[in-house]
Amino acid sequence: MKKYIVSMIAGTGFLLAALPPQHQNIKDLAVMVDFVKSHPKVAATIREISVVDRKVYFGAGCKAVFVRKVSAKPAGWVGPADPLVFQRSTCPLDK
């Protein structure tokens, strides 16, 4: 019985684990690509997408900056990271 309880407790750690880096990077990249698709000026002048810096570089020295959405989490939470959201751009996004 003790072995069963220990294995049940140990197994729950896997259920609460964060996403592996490759999956989180793919989710983050998808958010940034969707942003580019929805802004024709950015799409026409895109130079680089950096998942590490959470920035989309476009135009002549312009960048769109993304941050993690902040949400309340229970103490000890080890789930996936909050999604990326657009924070600001250093240049106008329309024509």
Phi and psi restraints in degrees (range 20) as a CNS / XPLOR table:
assign (resid 1 and name C) (resid 2 and name N)
       (resid 2 and name CA) (resid 2 and name C) 1.0 -62.5 20.0 2
assign (resid 2 and name N) (resid 2 and name CA)
       (resid 2 and name C) (resid 3 and name N) 1.0 -40.5 20.0 2
assign (resid 2 and name C) (resid 3 and name N)
       (resid 3 and name CA) (resid 3 and name C) 1.0 -62.0 20.0 2
assign (resid 3 and name N) (resid 3 and name CA)
       (resid 3 and name C) (resid 4 and name N) 1.0 -38.8 20.0 2
assign (resid 3 and name C) (resid 4 and name N)
       (resid 4 and name CA) (resid 4 and name C) 1.0 -63.6 20.0 2
assign (resid 4 and name N) (resid 4 and name CA)
       (resid 4 and name C) (resid 5 and name N) 1.0 -45.3 20.0 2
assign (resid 4 and name C) (resid 5 and name N)
       (resid 5 and name CA) (resid 5 and name C) 1.0 -64.9 20.0 2
assign (resid 5 and name N) (resid 5 and name CA)
       (resid 5 and name C) (resid 6 and name N) 1.0 -44.3 20.0 2
assign (resid 5 and name C) (resid 6 and name N)
       (resid 6 and name CA) (resid 6 and name C) 1.0 -61.9 20.0 2
assign (resid 6 and name N) (resid 6 and name CA)
       (resid 6 and name C) (resid 7 and name N) 1.0 -44.2 20.0 2
assign (resid 6 and name C) (resid 7 and name N)
       (resid 7 and name CA) (resid 7 and name C) 1.0 -66.7 20.0 2
assign (resid 7 and name N) (resid 7 and name CA)
       (resid 7 and name C) (resid 8 and name N) 1.0 -33.5 20.0 2
assign (resid 7 and name C) (resid 8 and name N)
       (resid 8 and name CA) (resid 8 and name C) 1.0 -66.8 20.0 2
assign (resid 8 and name N) (resid 8 and name CA)
       (resid 8 and name C) (resid 9 and name N) 1.0 -42.7 20.0 2
assign (resid 8 and name C) (resid 9 and name N)
       (resid 9 and name CA) (resid 9 and name C) 1.0 -66.9 20.0 2
assign (resid 9 and name N) (resid 9 and name CA)
       (resid 9 and name C) (resid 10 and name N) 1.0 -44.3 20.0 2
assign (resid 9 and name C) (resid 10 and name N)
       (resid 10 and name CA) (resid 10 and name C) 1.0 -64.6 20.0 2
assign (resid 10 and name N) (resid 10 and name CA)
       (resid 10 and name C) (resid 11 and name N) 1.0 -36.7 20.0 2
assign (resid 10 and name C) (resid 11 and name N)
       (resid 11 and name CA) (resid 11 and name C) 1.0 -67.7 20.0 2
assign (resid 11 and name N) (resid 11 and name CA)
       (resid 11 and name C) (resid 12 and name N) 1.0 -27.6 20.0 2
assign (resid 11 and name C) (resid 12 and name N)
       (resid 12 and name CA) (resid 12 and name C) 1.0 -68.3 20.0 2
assign (resid 12 and name N) (resid 12 and name CA)
       (resid 12 and name C) (resid 13 and name N) 1.0 -23.9 20.0 2
assign (resid 12 and name C) (resid 13 and name N)
       (resid 13 and name CA) (resid 13 and name C) 1.0 -61.4 20.0 2
assign (resid 13 and name N) (resid 13 and name CA)
       (resid 13 and name C) (resid 14 and name N) 1.0 -33.6 20.0 2
assign (resid 13 and name C) (resid 14 and name N)
       (resid 14 and name CA) (resid 14 and name C) 1.0 -71.8 20.0 2
assign (resid 14 and name N) (resid 14 and name CA)
       (resid 14 and name C) (resid 15 and name N) 1.0 -31.8 20.0 2
assign (resid 14 and name C) (resid 15 and name N)
       (resid 15 and name CA) (resid 15 and name C) 1.0 -70.3 20.0 2
assign (resid 15 and name N) (resid 15 and name CA)
       (resid 15 and name C) (resid 16 and name N) 1.0 -28.0 20.0 2
assign (resid 15 and name C) (resid 16 and name N)
       (resid 16 and name CA) (resid 16 and name C) 1.0 -99.2 20.0 2
assign (resid 16 and name N) (resid 16 and name CA)
       (resid 16 and name C) (resid 17 and name N) 1.0 3.6 20.0 2
assign (resid 16 and name C) (resid 17 and name N)
       (resid 17 and name CA) (resid 17 and name C) 1.0 -66.0 20.0 2
assign (resid 17 and name N) (resid 17 and name CA)
       (resid 17 and name C) (resid 18 and name N) 1.0 150.8 20.0 2
assign (resid 17 and name C) (resid 18 and name N)
       (resid 18 and name CA) (resid 18 and name C) 1.0 -70.3 20.0 2
assign (resid 18 and name N) (resid 18 and name CA)
       (resid 18 and name C) (resid 19 and name N) 1.0 163.5 20.0 2
assign (resid 18 and name C) (resid 19 and name N)
       (resid 19 and name CA) (resid 19 and name C) 1.0 -65.7 20.0 2
assign (resid 19 and name N) (resid 19 and name CA)
       (resid 19 and name C) (resid 20 and name N) 1.0 144.3 20.0 2
assign (resid 19 and name C) (resid 20 and name N)
       (resid 20 and name CA) (resid 20 and name C) 1.0 -60.8 20.0 2
assign (resid 20 and name N) (resid 20 and name CA)
       (resid 20 and name C) (resid 21 and name N) 1.0 151.7 20.0 2
assign (resid 20 and name C) (resid 21 and name N)
       (resid 21 and name CA) (resid 21 and name C) 1.0 -53.4 20.0 2
assign (resid 21 and name N) (resid 21 and name CA)
       (resid 21 and name C) (resid 22 and name N) 1.0 -39.9 20.0 2
assign (resid 21 and name C) (resid 22 and name N)
       (resid 22 and name CA) (resid 22 and name C) 1.0 -64.0 20.0 2
assign (resid 22 and name N) (resid 22 and name CA)
       (resid 22 and name C) (resid 23 and name N) 1.0 -35.7 20.0 2
assign (resid 22 and name C) (resid 23 and name N)
       (resid 23 and name CA) (resid 23 and name C) 1.0 -72.4 20.0 2
assign (resid 23 and name N) (resid 23 and name CA)
       (resid 23 and name C) (resid 24 and name N) 1.0 -40.1 20.0 2
assign (resid 23 and name C) (resid 24 and name N)
       (resid 24 and name CA) (resid 24 and name C) 1.0 -65.4 20.0 2
assign (resid 24 and name N) (resid 24 and name CA)
       (resid 24 and name C) (resid 25 and name N) 1.0 -41.4 20.0 2
assign (resid 24 and name C) (resid 25 and name N)
       (resid 25 and name CA) (resid 25 and name C) 1.0 -62.4 20.0 2
assign (resid 25 and name N) (resid 25 and name CA)
       (resid 25 and name C) (resid 26 and name N) 1.0 -40.0 20.0 2
assign (resid 25 and name C) (resid 26 and name N)
       (resid 26 and name CA) (resid 26 and name C) 1.0 -64.9 20.0 2
assign (resid 26 and name N) (resid 26 and name CA)
       (resid 26 and name C) (resid 27 and name N) 1.0 -41.5 20.0 2
assign (resid 26 and name C) (resid 27 and name N)
       (resid 27 and name CA) (resid 27 and name C) 1.0 -62.9 20.0 2
assign (resid 27 and name N) (resid 27 and name CA)
       (resid 27 and name C) (resid 28 and name N) 1.0 -44.2 20.0 2
assign (resid 27 and name C) (resid 28 and name N)
       (resid 28 and name CA) (resid 28 and name C) 1.0 -64.3 20.0 2
assign (resid 28 and name N) (resid 28 and name CA)
       (resid 28 and name C) (resid 29 and name N) 1.0 -43.9 20.0 2
assign (resid 28 and name C) (resid 29 and name N)
       (resid 29 and name CA) (resid 29 and name C) 1.0 -61.8 20.0 2
assign (resid 29 and name N) (resid 29 and name CA)
       (resid 29 and name C) (resid 30 and name N) 1.0 -39.8 20.0 2
assign (resid 29 and name C) (resid 30 and name N)
       (resid 30 and name CA) (resid 30 and name C) 1.0 -61.0 20.0 2
assign (resid 30 and name N) (resid 30 and name CA)
       (resid 30 and name C) (resid 31 and name N) 1.0 -39.7 20.0 2
assign (resid 30 and name C) (resid 31 and name N)
       (resid 31 and name CA) (resid 31 and name C) 1.0 -62.7 20.0 2
assign (resid 31 and name N) (resid 31 and name CA)
       (resid 31 and name C) (resid 32 and name N) 1.0 -44.3 20.0 2
assign (resid 31 and name C) (resid 32 and name N)
       (resid 32 and name CA) (resid 32 and name C) 1.0 -69.6 20.0 2
assign (resid 32 and name N) (resid 32 and name CA)
       (resid 32 and name C) (resid 33 and name N) 1.0 -38.3 20.0 2
assign (resid 32 and name C) (resid 33 and name N)
       (resid 33 and name CA) (resid 33 and name C) 1.0 -66.7 20.0 2
assign (resid 33 and name N) (resid 33 and name CA)
       (resid 33 and name C) (resid 34 and name N) 1.0 -40.3 20.0 2
assign (resid 33 and name C) (resid 34 and name N)
       (resid 34 and name CA) (resid 34 and name C) 1.0 -61.1 20.0 2
assign (resid 34 and name N) (resid 34 and name CA)
       (resid 34 and name C) (resid 35 and name N) 1.0 -38.4 20.0 2
assign (resid 34 and name C) (resid 35 and name N)
       (resid 35 and name CA) (resid 35 and name C) 1.0 -61.3 20.0 2
assign (resid 35 and name N) (resid 35 and name CA)
       (resid 35 and name C) (resid 36 and name N) 1.0 -47.3 20.0 2
assign (resid 35 and name C) (resid 36 and name N)
       (resid 36 and name CA) (resid 36 and name C) 1.0 -59.8 20.0 2
assign (resid 36 and name N) (resid 36 and name CA)
       (resid 36 and name C) (resid 37 and name N) 1.0 -44.5 20.0 2
assign (resid 36 and name C) (resid 37 and name N)
       (resid 37 and name CA) (resid 37 and name C) 1.0 -61.5 20.0 2
assign (resid 37 and name N) (resid 37 and name CA)
       (resid 37 and name C) (resid 38 and name N) 1.0 -31.4 20.0 2
assign (resid 37 and name C) (resid 38 and name N)
       (resid 38 and name CA) (resid 38 and name C) 1.0 -88.7 20.0 2
assign (resid 38 and name N) (resid 38 and name CA)
       (resid 38 and name C) (resid 39 and name N) 1.0 -1.7 20.0 2
assign (resid 38 and name C) (resid 39 and name N)
       (resid 39 and name CA) (resid 39 and name C) 1.0 -128.4 20.0 2
assign (resid 39 and name N) (resid 39 and name CA)
       (resid 39 and name C) (resid 40 and name N) 1.0 97.0 20.0 2
assign (resid 39 and name C) (resid 40 and name N)
       (resid 40 and name CA) (resid 40 and name C) 1.0 -54.1 20.0 2
assign (resid 40 and name N) (resid 40 and name CA)
       (resid 40 and name C) (resid 41 and name N) 1.0 -38.4 20.0 2
assign (resid 40 and name C) (resid 41 and name N)
       (resid 41 and name CA) (resid 41 and name C) 1.0 -62.7 20.0 2
assign (resid 41 and name N) (resid 41 and name CA)
       (resid 41 and name C) (resid 42 and name N) 1.0 -43.0 20.0 2
assign (resid 41 and name C) (resid 42 and name N)
       (resid 42 and name CA) (resid 42 and name C) 1.0 -65.0 20.0 2
assign (resid 42 and name N) (resid 42 and name CA)
       (resid 42 and name C) (resid 43 and name N) 1.0 -45.4 20.0 2
assign (resid 42 and name C) (resid 43 and name N)
       (resid 43 and name CA) (resid 43 and name C) 1.0 -61.5 20.0 2
assign (resid 43 and name N) (resid 43 and name CA)
       (resid 43 and name C) (resid 44 and name N) 1.0 -37.0 20.0 2
assign (resid 43 and name C) (resid 44 and name N)
       (resid 44 and name CA) (resid 44 and name C) 1.0 -74.3 20.0 2
assign (resid 44 and name N) (resid 44 and name CA)
       (resid 44 and name C) (resid 45 and name N) 1.0 -24.0 20.0 2
assign (resid 44 and name C) (resid 45 and name N)
       (resid 45 and name CA) (resid 45 and name C) 1.0 -122.6 20.0 2
assign (resid 45 and name N) (resid 45 and name CA)
       (resid 45 and name C) (resid 46 and name N) 1.0 15.6 20.0 2
assign (resid 45 and name C) (resid 46 and name N)
       (resid 46 and name CA) (resid 46 and name C) 1.0 -60.3 20.0 2
assign (resid 46 and name N) (resid 46 and name CA)
       (resid 46 and name C) (resid 47 and name N) 1.0 138.0 20.0 2
assign (resid 46 and name C) (resid 47 and name N)
       (resid 47 and name CA) (resid 47 and name C) 1.0 -115.2 20.0 2
assign (resid 47 and name N) (resid 47 and name CA)
       (resid 47 and name C) (resid 48 and name N) 1.0 -35.9 20.0 2
assign (resid 47 and name C) (resid 48 and name N)
       (resid 48 and name CA) (resid 48 and name C) 1.0 -164.3 20.0 2
assign (resid 48 and name N) (resid 48 and name CA)
       (resid 48 and name C) (resid 49 and name N) 1.0 146.6 20.0 2
assign (resid 48 and name C) (resid 49 and name N)
       (resid 49 and name CA) (resid 49 and name C) 1.0 -118.8 20.0 2
assign (resid 49 and name N) (resid 49 and name CA)
       (resid 49 and name C) (resid 50 and name N) 1.0 123.7 20.0 2
assign (resid 49 and name C) (resid 50 and name N)
       (resid 50 and name CA) (resid 50 and name C) 1.0 -115.5 20.0 2
assign (resid 50 and name N) (resid 50 and name CA)
       (resid 50 and name C) (resid 51 and name N) 1.0 109.6 20.0 2
assign (resid 50 and name C) (resid 51 and name N)
       (resid 51 and name CA) (resid 51 and name C) 1.0 -68.7 20.0 2
assign (resid 51 and name N) (resid 51 and name CA)
       (resid 51 and name C) (resid 52 and name N) 1.0 -35.1 20.0 2
assign (resid 51 and name C) (resid 52 and name N)
       (resid 52 and name CA) (resid 52 and name C) 1.0 -64.7 20.0 2
assign (resid 52 and name N) (resid 52 and name CA)
       (resid 52 and name C) (resid 53 and name N) 1.0 -46.9 20.0 2
assign (resid 52 and name C) (resid 53 and name N)
       (resid 53 and name CA) (resid 53 and name C) 1.0 -85.5 20.0 2
assign (resid 53 and name N) (resid 53 and name CA)
       (resid 53 and name C) (resid 54 and name N) 1.0 -11.3 20.0 2
assign (resid 53 and name C) (resid 54 and name N)
       (resid 54 and name CA) (resid 54 and name C) 1.0 58.9 20.0 2
assign (resid 54 and name N) (resid 54 and name CA)
       (resid 54 and name C) (resid 55 and name N) 1.0 46.3 20.0 2
assign (resid 54 and name C) (resid 55 and name N)
       (resid 55 and name CA) (resid 55 and name C) 1.0 -137.7 20.0 2
assign (resid 55 and name N) (resid 55 and name CA)
       (resid 55 and name C) (resid 56 and name N) 1.0 148.3 20.0 2
assign (resid 55 and name C) (resid 56 and name N)
       (resid 56 and name CA) (resid 56 and name C) 1.0 -113.3 20.0 2
assign (resid 56 and name N) (resid 56 and name CA)
       (resid 56 and name C) (resid 57 and name N) 1.0 121.6 20.0 2
assign (resid 56 and name C) (resid 57 and name N)
       (resid 57 and name CA) (resid 57 and name C) 1.0 -97.9 20.0 2
assign (resid 57 and name N) (resid 57 and name CA)
       (resid 57 and name C) (resid 58 and name N) 1.0 131.6 20.0 2
assign (resid 57 and name C) (resid 58 and name N)
       (resid 58 and name CA) (resid 58 and name C) 1.0 -151.1 20.0 2
assign (resid 58 and name N) (resid 58 and name CA)
       (resid 58 and name C) (resid 59 and name N) 1.0 168.1 20.0 2
assign (resid 58 and name C) (resid 59 and name N)
       (resid 59 and name CA) (resid 59 and name C) 1.0 58.1 20.0 2
assign (resid 59 and name N) (resid 59 and name CA)
       (resid 59 and name C) (resid 60 and name N) 1.0 -151.7 20.0 2
assign (resid 59 and name C) (resid 60 and name N)
       (resid 60 and name CA) (resid 60 and name C) 1.0 -95.3 20.0 2
assign (resid 60 and name N) (resid 60 and name CA)
       (resid 60 and name C) (resid 61 and name N) 1.0 81.4 20.0 2
assign (resid 60 and name C) (resid 61 and name N)
       (resid 61 and name CA) (resid 61 and name C) 1.0 81.6 20.0 2
assign (resid 61 and name N) (resid 61 and name CA)
       (resid 61 and name C) (resid 62 and name N) 1.0 18.3 20.0 2
assign (resid 61 and name C) (resid 62 and name N)
       (resid 62 and name CA) (resid 62 and name C) 1.0 -91.7 20.0 2
assign (resid 62 and name N) (resid 62 and name CA)
       (resid 62 and name C) (resid 63 and name N) 1.0 154.1 20.0 2
assign (resid 62 and name C) (resid 63 and name N)
       (resid 63 and name CA) (resid 63 and name C) 1.0 -148.4 20.0 2
assign (resid 63 and name N) (resid 63 and name CA)
       (resid 63 and name C) (resid 64 and name N) 1.0 145.3 20.0 2
assign (resid 63 and name C) (resid 64 and name N)
       (resid 64 and name CA) (resid 64 and name C) 1.0 -105.3 20.0 2
assign (resid 64 and name N) (resid 64 and name CA)
       (resid 64 and name C) (resid 65 and name N) 1.0 128.7 20.0 2
assign (resid 64 and name C) (resid 65 and name N)
       (resid 65 and name CA) (resid 65 and name C) 1.0 -107.1 20.0 2
assign (resid 65 and name N) (resid 65 and name CA)
       (resid 65 and name C) (resid 66 and name N) 1.0 134.1 20.0 2
assign (resid 65 and name C) (resid 66 and name N)
       (resid 66 and name CA) (resid 66 and name C) 1.0 -116.9 20.0 2
assign (resid 66 and name N) (resid 66 and name CA)
       (resid 66 and name C) (resid 67 and name N) 1.0 147.6 20.0 2
assign (resid 66 and name C) (resid 67 and name N)
       (resid 67 and name CA) (resid 67 and name C) 1.0 -133.2 20.0 2
assign (resid 67 and name N) (resid 67 and name CA)
       (resid 67 and name C) (resid 68 and name N) 1.0 165.2 20.0 2
assign (resid 67 and name C) (resid 68 and name N)
       (resid 68 and name CA) (resid 68 and name C) 1.0 -78.0 20.0 2
assign (resid 68 and name N) (resid 68 and name CA)
       (resid 68 and name C) (resid 69 and name N) 1.0 132.3 20.0 2
assign (resid 68 and name C) (resid 69 and name N)
       (resid 69 and name CA) (resid 69 and name C) 1.0 -63.4 20.0 2
assign (resid 69 and name N) (resid 69 and name CA)
       (resid 69 and name C) (resid 70 and name N) 1.0 134.4 20.0 2
assign (resid 69 and name C) (resid 70 and name N)
       (resid 70 and name CA) (resid 70 and name C) 1.0 -97.0 20.0 2
assign (resid 70 and name N) (resid 70 and name CA)
       (resid 70 and name C) (resid 71 and name N) 1.0 125.2 20.0 2
assign (resid 70 and name C) (resid 71 and name N)
       (resid 71 and name CA) (resid 71 and name C) 1.0 -135.4 20.0 2
assign (resid 71 and name N) (resid 71 and name CA)
       (resid 71 and name C) (resid 72 and name N) 1.0 150.1 20.0 2
assign (resid 71 and name C) (resid 72 and name N)
       (resid 72 and name CA) (resid 72 and name C) 1.0 -67.9 20.0 2
assign (resid 72 and name N) (resid 72 and name CA)
       (resid 72 and name C) (resid 73 and name N) 1.0 137.8 20.0 2
assign (resid 72 and name C) (resid 73 and name N)
       (resid 73 and name CA) (resid 73 and name C) 1.0 -129.2 20.0 2
assign (resid 73 and name N) (resid 73 and name CA)
       (resid 73 and name C) (resid 74 and name N) 1.0 149.0 20.0 2
assign (resid 73 and name C) (resid 74 and name N)
       (resid 74 and name CA) (resid 74 and name C) 1.0 -66.3 20.0 2
assign (resid 74 and name N) (resid 74 and name CA)
       (resid 74 and name C) (resid 75 and name N) 1.0 153.8 20.0 2
assign (resid 74 and name C) (resid 75 and name N)
       (resid 75 and name CA) (resid 75 and name C) 1.0 -57.1 20.0 2
assign (resid 75 and name N) (resid 75 and name CA)
       (resid 75 and name C) (resid 76 and name N) 1.0 135.3 20.0 2
assign (resid 75 and name C) (resid 76 and name N)
       (resid 76 and name CA) (resid 76 and name C) 1.0 82.7 20.0 2
assign (resid 76 and name N) (resid 76 and name CA)
       (resid 76 and name C) (resid 77 and name N) 1.0 6.4 20.0 2
assign (resid 76 and name C) (resid 77 and name N)
       (resid 77 and name CA) (resid 77 and name C) 1.0 -61.0 20.0 2
assign (resid 77 and name N) (resid 77 and name CA)
       (resid 77 and name C) (resid 78 and name N) 1.0 133.1 20.0 2
assign (resid 77 and name C) (resid 78 and name N)
       (resid 78 and name CA) (resid 78 and name C) 1.0 -129.7 20.0 2
assign (resid 78 and name N) (resid 78 and name CA)
       (resid 78 and name C) (resid 79 and name N) 1.0 28.2 20.0 2
assign (resid 78 and name C) (resid 79 and name N)
       (resid 79 and name CA) (resid 79 and name C) 1.0 -78.8 20.0 2
assign (resid 79 and name N) (resid 79 and name CA)
       (resid 79 and name C) (resid 80 and name N) 1.0 -170.6 20.0 2
assign (resid 79 and name C) (resid 80 and name N)
       (resid 80 and name CA) (resid 80 and name C) 1.0 -64.1 20.0 2
assign (resid 80 and name N) (resid 80 and name CA)
       (resid 80 and name C) (resid 81 and name N) 1.0 156.6 20.0 2
assign (resid 80 and name C) (resid 81 and name N)
       (resid 81 and name CA) (resid 81 and name C) 1.0 -66.1 20.0 2
assign (resid 81 and name N) (resid 81 and name CA)
       (resid 81 and name C) (resid 82 and name N) 1.0 152.7 20.0 2
assign (resid 81 and name C) (resid 82 and name N)
       (resid 82 and name CA) (resid 82 and name C) 1.0 -61.9 20.0 2
assign (resid 82 and name N) (resid 82 and name CA)
       (resid 82 and name C) (resid 83 and name N) 1.0 154.8 20.0 2
assign (resid 82 and name C) (resid 83 and name N)
       (resid 83 and name CA) (resid 83 and name C) 1.0 -70.3 20.0 2
assign (resid 83 and name N) (resid 83 and name CA)
       (resid 83 and name C) (resid 84 and name N) 1.0 157.0 20.0 2
assign (resid 83 and name C) (resid 84 and name N)
       (resid 84 and name CA) (resid 84 and name C) 1.0 -76.3 20.0 2
assign (resid 84 and name N) (resid 84 and name CA)
       (resid 84 and name C) (resid 85 and name N) 1.0 145.3 20.0 2
assign (resid 84 and name C) (resid 85 and name N)
       (resid 85 and name CA) (resid 85 and name C) 1.0 -135.5 20.0 2
assign (resid 85 and name N) (resid 85 and name CA)
       (resid 85 and name C) (resid 86 and name N) 1.0 148.7 20.0 2
assign (resid 85 and name C) (resid 86 and name N)
       (resid 86 and name CA) (resid 86 and name C) 1.0 -66.0 20.0 2
assign (resid 86 and name N) (resid 86 and name CA)
       (resid 86 and name C) (resid 87 and name N) 1.0 131.3 20.0 2
assign (resid 86 and name C) (resid 87 and name N)
       (resid 87 and name CA) (resid 87 and name C) 1.0 -103.7 20.0 2
assign (resid 87 and name N) (resid 87 and name CA)
       (resid 87 and name C) (resid 88 and name N) 1.0 -52.7 20.0 2
assign (resid 87 and name C) (resid 88 and name N)
       (resid 88 and name CA) (resid 88 and name C) 1.0 -164.8 20.0 2
assign (resid 88 and name N) (resid 88 and name CA)
       (resid 88 and name C) (resid 89 and name N) 1.0 166.5 20.0 2
assign (resid 88 and name C) (resid 89 and name N)
       (resid 89 and name CA) (resid 89 and name C) 1.0 -128.9 20.0 2
assign (resid 89 and name N) (resid 89 and name CA)
       (resid 89 and name C) (resid 90 and name N) 1.0 147.5 20.0 2
assign (resid 89 and name C) (resid 90 and name N)
       (resid 90 and name CA) (resid 90 and name C) 1.0 -84.5 20.0 2
assign (resid 90 and name N) (resid 90 and name CA)
       (resid 90 and name C) (resid 91 and name N) 1.0 -7.2 20.0 2
assign (resid 90 and name C) (resid 91 and name N)
       (resid 91 and name CA) (resid 91 and name C) 1.0 -136.7 20.0 2
assign (resid 91 and name N) (resid 91 and name CA)
       (resid 91 and name C) (resid 92 and name N) 1.0 158.8 20.0 2
assign (resid 91 and name C) (resid 92 and name N)
       (resid 92 and name CA) (resid 92 and name C) 1.0 -60.1 20.0 2
assign (resid 92 and name N) (resid 92 and name CA)
       (resid 92 and name C) (resid 93 and name N) 1.0 146.5 20.0 2
assign (resid 92 and name C) (resid 93 and name N)
       (resid 93 and name CA) (resid 93 and name C) 1.0 -94.1 20.0 2
assign (resid 93 and name N) (resid 93 and name CA)
       (resid 93 and name C) (resid 94 and name N) 1.0 -15.4 20.0 2
assign (resid 93 and name C) (resid 94 and name N)
       (resid 94 and name CA) (resid 94 and name C) 1.0 -96.4 20.0 2
assign (resid 94 and name N) (resid 94 and name CA)
       (resid 94 and name C) (resid 95 and name N) 1.0 163.7 20.0 2
